[in-house]
Amino acid sequence: MRSKFYQVGQILQILQDTGDSIGLSQITELPTEEYPHLPGIKLVITPFHSTAVPQTPICLFYVVVSIGAGLYEDQAVKTLILIERLCQKAALSGRPILINSLNIHR
């Protein structure tokens, strides 16, 4: 049986891949930029975004950081709930957040 940290890490990977394939420019009129690792897809870039895609896969990154921070496995699912609520609140304020490879590690 896989740990909850690993399971949540896999969900985060799916979230990142989905965000990369959608591109925020398709759902909003905010200023966008193109990035070489995502040809043809424009993204809204904020100070929160990385300028390059980190080399560490998000699943591994999440597991290592979670264990290093002393989180319990039961807290892993709460990470997804917090991300979902943050995205909902941002969308309601008119500034939608699209999780992708440039911001998921943050």
Helices and strands as residue ranges (DSSP letters): H 4-22, G 24-26, E 33-34, E 42-43, H 58-68, G 73-75, H 76-92
